[in-house]
């Protein structure tokens, strides 16, 4: 991806899967099964230093394998912290992830 960067790796079926951050399209992507299937986390800037984490989607066949959790933590929340942004959590899955994985470094970046 020309406008993206690799964020982190995850293994599914002993194959490394990389999270790509496509800044131009404002999304994090994990390509599954080659490049046909993909898991995505969409966000939008709603201010100069504020993002809205809007939607996470993992194909049905890949659910329950930690892919959404990986997108929520390794991609979205770590991005918010590293870039020193504030975040609105529109996505129910990210709301759930933050509630189940309370970390002070995340809370100071979330609009309640």
MMTF fields as JSON, N, C-alpha, C and O atoms, coordinates in Angstrom:
{
  "mmtfVersion": "1.0.0",
  "mmtfProducer": "UNKNOWN",
  "numBonds": 447,
  "numAtoms": 448,
  "numGroups": 112,
  "numChains": 1,
  "numModels": 1,
  "chainsPerModel": [1],
  "groupsPerChain": [112],
  "chainIdList": ["A"],
  "bondAtomList": [4, 2, 8, 6, 12, 10, 16, 14, 20, 18, 24, 22, 28, 26, 32, 30, 36, 34, 40, 38, 44, 42, 48, 46, 52, 50, 56, 54, 60, 58, 64, 62, 68, 66, 72, 70, 76, 74, 80, 78, 84, 82, 88, 86, 92, 90, 96, 94, 100, 98, 104, 102, 108, 106, 112, 110, 116, 114, 120, 118, 124, 122, 128, 126, 132, 130, 136, 134, 140, 138, 144, 142, 148, 146, 152, 150, 156, 154, 160, 158, 164, 162, 168, 166, 172, 170, 176, 174, 180, 178, 184, 182, 188, 186, 192, 190, 196, 194, 200, 198, 204, 202, 208, 206, 212, 210, 216, 214, 220, 218, 224, 222, 228, 226, 232, 230, 236, 234, 240, 238, 244, 242, 248, 246, 252, 250, 256, 254, 260, 258, 264, 262, 268, 266, 272, 270, 276, 274, 280, 278, 284, 282, 288, 286, 292, 290, 296, 294, 300, 298, 304, 302, 308, 306, 312, 310, 316, 314, 320, 318, 324, 322, 328, 326, 332, 330, 336, 334, 340, 338, 344, 342, 348, 346, 352, 350, 356, 354, 360, 358, 364, 362, 368, 366, 372, 370, 376, 374, 380, 378, 384, 382, 388, 386, 392, 390, 396, 394, 400, 398, 404, 402, 408, 406, 412, 410, 416, 414, 420, 418, 424, 422, 428, 426, 432, 430, 436, 434, 440, 438, 444, 442],
  "bondOrderList": [1, 1, 1, 1, 1, 1, 1, 1, 1, 1, 1, 1, 1, 1, 1, 1, 1, 1, 1, 1, 1, 1, 1, 1, 1, 1, 1, 1, 1, 1, 1, 1, 1, 1, 1, 1, 1, 1, 1, 1, 1, 1, 1, 1, 1, 1, 1, 1, 1, 1, 1, 1, 1, 1, 1, 1, 1, 1, 1, 1, 1, 1, 1, 1, 1, 1, 1, 1, 1, 1, 1, 1, 1, 1, 1, 1, 1, 1, 1, 1, 1, 1, 1, 1, 1, 1, 1, 1, 1, 1, 1, 1, 1, 1, 1, 1, 1, 1, 1, 1, 1, 1, 1, 1, 1, 1, 1, 1, 1, 1, 1],
  "groupList": [{"groupName": "UNK", "atomNameList": ["N", "CA", "C", "O"], "elementList": ["N", "C", "C", "O"], "formalChargeList": [0, 0, 0, 0], "bondAtomList": [1, 0, 2, 1, 3, 2], "bondOrderList": [1, 1, 2], "singleLetterCode": "X", "chemCompType": "L-PEPTIDE LINKING"}],
  "groupTypeList": [0, 0, 0, 0, 0, 0, 0, 0, 0, 0, 0, 0, 0, 0, 0, 0, 0, 0, 0, 0, 0, 0, 0, 0, 0, 0, 0, 0, 0, 0, 0, 0, 0, 0, 0, 0, 0, 0, 0, 0, 0, 0, 0, 0, 0, 0, 0, 0, 0, 0, 0, 0, 0, 0, 0, 0, 0, 0, 0, 0, 0, 0, 0, 0, 0, 0, 0, 0, 0, 0, 0, 0, 0, 0, 0, 0, 0, 0, 0, 0, 0, 0, 0, 0, 0, 0, 0, 0, 0, 0, 0, 0, 0, 0, 0, 0, 0, 0, 0, 0, 0, 0, 0, 0, 0, 0, 0, 0, 0, 0, 0, 0],
  "groupIdList": [1, 2, 3, 4, 5, 6, 7, 8, 9, 10, 11, 12, 13, 14, 15, 16, 17, 18, 19, 20, 21, 22, 23, 24, 25, 26, 27, 28, 29, 30, 31, 32, 33, 34, 35, 36, 37, 38, 39, 40, 41, 42, 43, 44, 45, 46, 47, 48, 49, 50, 51, 52, 53, 54, 55, 56, 57, 58, 59, 60, 61, 62, 63, 64, 65, 66, 67, 68, 69, 70, 71, 72, 73, 74, 75, 76, 77, 78, 79, 80, 81, 82, 83, 84, 85, 86, 87, 88, 89, 90, 91, 92, 93, 94, 95, 96, 97, 98, 99, 100, 101, 102, 103, 104, 105, 106, 107, 108, 109, 110, 111, 112],
  "secStructList": [7, 6, 6, 3, 3, 3, 3, 3, 3, 3, 3, 3, 6, 6, 3, 3, 3, 3, 3, 3, 3, 3, 6, 6, 6, 6, 3, 3, 3, 3, 3, 3, 6, 6, 6, 6, 3, 3, 3, 3, 3, 3, 3, 3, 3, 3, 3, 6, 6, 3, 3, 3, 3, 3, 3, 3, 3, 7, 7, 4, 4, 4, 6, 6, 1, 1, 2, 2, 2, 2, 0, 0, 0, 0, 0, 0, 0, 2, 2, 2, 2, 2, 6, 6, 7, 3, 3, 3, 3, 7, 1, 2, 2, 2, 2, 2, 2, 2, 2, 2, 1, 7, 7, 2, 2, 2, 2, 6, 6, 5, 7, 7],
  "xCoordList": [0.845, 0.0, 0.894, 1.706, 0.761, 1.66, 1.576, 2.587, 0.398, 0.216, 0.126, -0.319, 0.537, 0.377, 1.687, 2.758, 1.575, 2.752, 2.338, 1.183, 3.276, 3.01, 3.008, 3.914, 1.996, 1.898, 2.401, 3.223, 1.919, 2.31, 1.959, 1.318, 2.358, 2.08, 1.303, 1.416, 0.524, -0.295, -0.188, -0.023, -0.28, -0.235, -1.587, -2.194, -2.047, -3.264, -2.88, -2.309, -3.184, -2.811, -1.318, -0.927, -0.493, 0.966, 1.476, 2.639, 0.642, 1.063, 1.021, 0.01, 2.098, 2.069, 1.085, 1.04, 0.312, -0.631, -0.25, -0.075, -0.124, 0.333, -0.822, -1.714, -0.789, -1.742, -1.125, 0.002, -1.872, -1.424, -2.231, -3.443, -1.551, -2.231, -2.276, -1.261, -3.448, -3.651, -4.135, -5.328, -3.196, -3.522, -4.401, -5.248, -4.207, -5.01, -6.487, -7.362, -6.759, -8.146, -8.624, -9.775, -7.742, -8.047, -8.614, -9.743, -7.769, -8.175, -6.968, -5.877, -7.201, -6.227, -6.778, -7.974, -5.913, -6.36, -5.487, -4.264, -6.121, -5.415, -5.922, -7.112, -5.018, -5.392, -5.363, -4.369, -6.451, -6.623, -6.709, -7.24, -6.196, -6.315, -5.802, -6.521, -4.564, -4.029, -4.536, -4.367, -5.149, -5.658, -7.165, -7.724, -7.834, -9.269, -10.112, -10.986, -9.858, -10.61, -9.792, -8.562, -10.486, -9.765, -10.608, -11.837, -9.899, -10.508, -10.107, -8.968, -11.034, -10.739, -11.215, -12.158, -10.539, -10.963, -10.92, -9.868, -12.062, -12.179, -12.184, -12.767, -11.529, -11.546, -11.635, -11.411, -11.963, -12.083, -11.557, -11.81, -10.828, -10.432, -11.642, -12.277, -11.957, -13.077, -12.585, -13.381, -11.289, -10.622, -9.146, -8.716, -8.371, -6.947, -6.242, -5.396, -6.582, -5.951, -6.998, -6.791, -8.128, -9.213, -9.678, -9.94, -9.774, -10.274, -11.522, -11.73, -12.337, -13.502, -13.227, -13.147, -13.082, -12.872, -14.258, -15.019, -14.574, -15.955, -16.453, -17.575, -15.64, -16.183, -15.067, -14.004, -15.323, -14.409, -15.195, -16.319, -14.596, -15.278, -14.306, -13.243, -14.694, -13.926, -14.863, -15.972, -14.449, -15.314, -15.723, -14.949, -16.944, -17.491, -16.538, -16.369, -15.923, -15.051, -13.823, -13.178, -13.488, -12.284, -12.597, -11.682, -13.866, -14.231, -13.819, -13.738, -13.556, -13.182, -11.712, -11.315, -10.902, -9.474, -8.584, -7.36, -9.196, -8.41, -8.05, -7.258, -8.618, -8.277, -8.842, -8.143, -10.098, -10.704, -9.982, -9.763, -9.617, -8.881, -7.525, -7.08, -6.885, -5.593, -5.748, -4.923, -6.791, -7.054, -7.328, -6.838, -8.108, -8.46, -7.236, -7.065, -6.372, -5.224, -4.023, -3.598, -3.485, -2.227, -2.366, -1.409, -3.549, -3.723, -4.316, -3.603, -5.598, -6.312, -5.842, -5.437, -5.887, -5.576, -4.104, -3.777, -3.211, -1.797, -1.506, -0.666, -2.184, -2.06, -2.489, -1.802, -3.619, -4.129, -3.115, -2.848, -2.555, -1.578, -0.287, 0.22, 0.243, 1.518, 1.443, 2.421, 0.291, 0.123, -0.395, -0.606, -0.602, -1.123, -2.432, -2.584, -3.373, -4.68, -5.733, -5.503, -6.87, -8.058, -8.975, -8.989, -9.741, -10.582, -12.013, -12.274, -12.926, -14.325, -14.441, -13.903, -15.127, -15.27, -16.682, -17.531, -16.936, -18.241, -18.412, -19.518, -17.337, -17.363, -17.643, -16.903, -18.714, -19.072, -17.98, -17.767, -17.288, -16.264, -15.083, -14.538, -14.696, -13.584, -14.025, -13.231, -15.268, -15.794, -15.672, -15.215, -16.081, -16.015, -14.565, -14.259, -13.682, -12.271, -11.677, -11.006, -11.918, -11.356, -11.935, -11.221, -13.223, -13.852, -13.258, -13.024, -13.015, -12.489, -10.978, -10.443, -10.292, -8.836, -8.448, -7.796, -8.852, -8.61, -7.113, -6.388, -6.683, -5.298, -5.302, -5.86, -4.688, -4.679, -4.174, -4.667, -3.202, -2.676, -3.724, -3.612, -4.741, -5.837, -6.863, -7.333, -7.213, -8.275, -8.017, -8.949, -6.774, -6.473, -6.612, -6.541, -6.808, -6.962, -8.399, -8.676, -9.306, -10.67, -11.625, -11.598, -12.471, -13.557, -14.623, -15.101, -15.005, -16.016, -17.394, -18.375],
  "yCoordList": [-1.165, 0.0, 1.231, 1.405, 2.051, 3.177, 4.212, 4.81, 4.424, 5.469, 4.913, 5.609, 3.681, 3.067, 2.64, 2.856, 2.031, 1.505, 0.283, 0.155, -0.606, -1.804, -1.409, -0.713, -1.848, -1.499, -2.631, -2.402, -3.844, -4.955, -6.247, -6.221, -7.367, -8.659, -9.55, -9.432, -10.433, -11.391, -12.683, -12.655, -13.81, -15.069, -15.745, -15.895, -16.152, -16.934, -18.133, -17.973, -19.321, -20.548, -20.564, -20.963, -20.136, -20.104, -19.188, -19.288, -18.315, -17.354, -15.966, -15.587, -15.193, -13.838, -12.959, -12.971, -12.209, -11.269, -9.89, -9.686, -8.965, -7.63, -6.64, -6.694, -5.736, -4.637, -3.501, -3.079, -3.018, -1.883, -0.662, -0.742, 0.461, 1.711, 2.542, 3.078, 2.638, 3.438, 4.813, 5.029, 5.728, 7.058, 7.846, 8.629, 7.645, 8.373, 7.991, 8.854, 6.697, 6.222, 6.174, 5.83, 6.516, 6.53, 5.189, 5.088, 4.154, 2.83, 1.953, 2.148, 0.994, -0.053, -1.309, -1.587, -2.064, -3.229, -4.437, -4.327, -5.581, -6.86, -7.65, -7.949, -7.986, -8.8, -10.269, -10.759, -10.942, -12.333, -13.186, -12.741, -14.393, -15.302, -14.649, -14.556, -14.204, -13.461, -12.045, -11.375, -11.576, -10.206, -10.151, -9.062, -11.3, -11.31, -10.878, -10.023, -11.457, -11.104, -10.113, -10.134, -9.242, -8.293, -7.878, -7.821, -7.591, -7.022, -5.556, -5.221, -4.678, -3.248, -2.554, -2.989, -1.471, -0.564, 0.829, 1.291, 1.479, 2.793, 3.901, 3.757, 4.999, 6.17, 7.423, 7.391, 8.521, 9.804, 10.882, 10.848, 11.833, 12.992, 13.905, 14.246, 14.302, 15.204, 16.521, 17.379, 16.663, 17.866, 17.7, 16.646, 18.731, 18.665, 17.518, 16.845, 17.291, 16.231, 15.282, 14.702, 15.126, 14.286, 13.342, 13.76, 12.058, 11.069, 10.4, 10.32, 9.928, 9.129, 7.727, 7.512, 6.764, 5.368, 4.805, 4.504, 4.668, 4.49, 3.06, 2.756, 2.179, 0.878, -0.156, 0.12, -1.331, -2.463, -3.588, -3.888, -4.206, -5.301, -6.438, -6.242, -7.631, -8.854, -9.83, -10.057, -10.42, -11.386, -12.52, -12.942, -13.005, -14.056, -15.234, -15.735, -15.677, -16.854, -16.655, -17.632, -15.409, -15.118, -14.617, -14.29, -14.552, -14.061, -15.048, -16.252, -14.521, -15.366, -15.756, -16.631, -15.126, -15.451, -14.319, -14.383, -13.297, -12.197, -11.11, -10.223, -11.159, -10.172, -8.799, -7.792, -8.755, -7.486, -6.88, -5.67, -7.726, -7.271, -6.697, -5.681, -7.353, -6.876, -5.513, -4.621, -5.357, -4.06, -2.982, -1.859, -3.323, -2.349, -1.89, -0.693, -2.834, -2.476, -2.037, -0.883, -2.976, -2.724, -1.622, -0.901, -1.496, -0.474, 0.795, 1.779, 0.779, 2.003, 2.662, 3.824, 1.945, 2.596, 2.965, 4.033, 2.11, 2.47, 3.657, 4.496, 3.736, 4.88, 6.175, 7.193, 6.125, 7.298, 7.77, 8.965, 6.821, 7.159, 7.689, 8.729, 6.988, 7.385, 8.745, 9.493, 9.071, 10.352, 11.44, 12.576, 11.095, 12.014, 12.661, 13.882, 11.8, 12.246, 12.01, 11.279, 12.633, 12.331, 11.51, 11.703, 10.596, 9.714, 9.659, 9.581, 9.701, 9.352, 7.886, 7.478, 7.096, 5.672, 5.38, 4.943, 5.617, 5.317, 3.82, 3.298, 3.134, 1.69, 0.935, 1.074, 0.136, -0.619, -1.601, -1.844, -2.167, -3.157, -2.51, -3.089, -1.336, -0.648, -0.202, -0.252, 0.231, 0.559, -0.659, -0.547, -1.82, -3.07, -3.419, -3.794, -3.299, -3.629, -2.768, -3.288, -1.461, -0.545, -0.843, -0.773, -1.175, -1.509, -2.798, -2.886, -3.793, -5.078, -5.07, -5.96, -4.082, -3.982, -2.587, -1.84, -2.232, -0.868, -0.568, -1.262, 0.463, 0.903, 2.426, 3.109, 2.963, 4.415, 5.179, 6.271, 4.628, 5.355, 5.502, 6.395, 4.647, 4.794, 5.798, 6.646, 5.705, 6.547, 8.04, 8.807, 8.451, 9.878, 10.374, 11.578, 9.471, 9.858, 9.679, 9.923, 9.256, 8.972, 10.029, 10.377, 10.531, 11.401, 10.533, 9.583, 10.86, 10.053, 10.617, 10.073],
  "zCoordList": [0.0, 0.0, 0.0, 0.908, -0.964, -1.16, -0.04, 0.328, 0.494, 1.496, 2.9, 3.812, 3.09, 4.398, 4.991, 4.424, 6.142, 6.805, 7.599, 8.008, 7.814, 8.601, 10.067, 10.528, 10.801, 12.209, 13.096, 13.983, 12.868, 13.713, 13.013, 11.962, 13.561, 12.938, 13.89, 15.111, 13.319, 14.046, 13.26, 12.041, 13.939, 13.205, 13.251, 14.312, 12.079, 11.943, 11.094, 10.015, 11.566, 10.837, 10.509, 9.412, 11.45, 11.31, 10.198, 9.807, 9.695, 8.675, 9.281, 9.874, 9.149, 9.697, 8.929, 7.699, 9.676, 9.074, 9.578, 10.78, 8.678, 9.019, 9.024, 8.177, 9.997, 10.026, 9.216, 9.476, 8.242, 7.44, 7.853, 8.052, 7.978, 8.298, 7.023, 6.578, 6.453, 5.245, 5.698, 5.908, 5.841, 6.36, 5.399, 5.83, 4.114, 3.127, 3.23, 3.157, 3.4, 3.512, 4.958, 5.225, 5.886, 7.316, 7.776, 8.256, 7.605, 8.042, 8.34, 7.804, 9.203, 9.478, 8.811, 8.897, 8.15, 7.39, 7.701, 7.789, 7.865, 7.918, 6.726, 6.63, 5.82, 4.656, 5.077, 5.611, 4.83, 5.215, 3.956, 2.938, 4.021, 2.883, 1.603, 0.608, 1.642, 0.496, 0.562, 1.581, -0.491, -0.465, -0.688, -0.818, -0.734, -1.016, 0.175, 0.039, 1.326, 2.529, 3.334, 3.302, 4.058, 4.9, 6.092, 6.036, 7.169, 8.366, 8.378, 8.052, 8.751, 8.72, 9.981, 10.642, 10.29, 11.339, 10.71, 10.267, 10.681, 10.044, 11.09, 12.165, 10.76, 11.641, 10.793, 9.583, 11.442, 10.759, 11.695, 12.899, 11.139, 11.938, 12.06, 11.062, 13.297, 13.544, 14.142, 14.522, 14.217, 14.707, 14.416, 13.948, 14.69, 14.377, 15.097, 14.508, 16.358, 17.148, 17.731, 18.798, 17.023, 17.512, 16.408, 15.28, 16.76, 15.808, 16.36, 17.57, 15.446, 15.796, 15.281, 14.071, 16.2, 15.821, 15.541, 16.461, 14.254, 13.83, 13.687, 14.092, 13.12, 12.756, 12.633, 12.076, 13.154, 13.004, 12.352, 12.753, 11.343, 10.664, 10.385, 9.796, 10.822, 10.582, 9.884, 10.369, 8.752, 8.068, 9.0, 9.86, 8.822, 9.686, 9.855, 10.966, 8.781, 8.83, 9.711, 10.094, 10.039, 10.82, 12.226, 12.981, 12.582, 13.918, 14.987, 14.744, 16.182, 17.308, 17.32, 18.09, 16.485, 16.407, 16.927, 16.809, 17.496, 18.054, 17.063, 17.383, 15.858, 14.837, 15.191, 15.08, 15.615, 16.017, 17.211, 17.267, 18.159, 19.337, 18.922, 19.456, 17.978, 17.483, 16.804, 17.002, 16.015, 15.383, 16.427, 16.308, 17.446, 18.482, 19.255, 19.483, 19.666, 20.482, 19.656, 19.714, 18.889, 18.191, 17.151, 16.869, 16.589, 15.569, 16.18, 16.376, 16.477, 16.846, 18.135, 18.116, 19.254, 20.524, 20.629, 21.146, 20.152, 20.189, 19.276, 19.603, 18.146, 17.237, 17.941, 17.854, 18.628, 19.34, 20.385, 20.505, 21.136, 22.18, 21.556, 21.975, 20.569, 19.954, 19.27, 19.271, 18.686, 17.995, 18.933, 18.509, 20.213, 21.224, 20.769, 20.785, 20.363, 19.895, 20.976, 21.94, 20.798, 21.594, 20.702, 19.487, 21.292, 20.487, 20.986, 22.187, 20.04, 20.277, 19.887, 18.857, 20.684, 20.403, 19.917, 20.695, 18.645, 18.066, 17.885, 18.023, 17.58, 17.34, 18.645, 19.619, 18.655, 19.87, 20.256, 21.444, 19.287, 19.614, 20.339, 21.28, 19.913, 20.59, 21.973, 22.913, 22.122, 23.453, 24.364, 25.501, 23.862, 24.623, 24.95, 26.082, 23.979, 24.195, 25.308, 26.199, 25.264, 26.265, 27.646, 28.647, 27.705, 28.986, 29.563, 30.769, 28.712, 29.176, 29.391, 30.052, 28.842, 28.953, 29.425, 28.696, 30.654, 31.13, 31.275, 31.989, 30.592, 30.697, 30.815, 29.956, 31.867, 32.059, 30.844, 30.558, 30.125, 28.964, 27.872, 27.032, 27.866, 26.908, 27.413, 26.653, 28.695, 29.238, 29.078, 28.837, 29.208, 29.085, 27.647, 27.399, 26.712, 25.307, 24.798, 23.623, 25.678, 25.259, 25.797, 26.978, 24.899, 25.337, 25.959, 25.339, 27.203, 27.899, 27.671, 28.178]
}
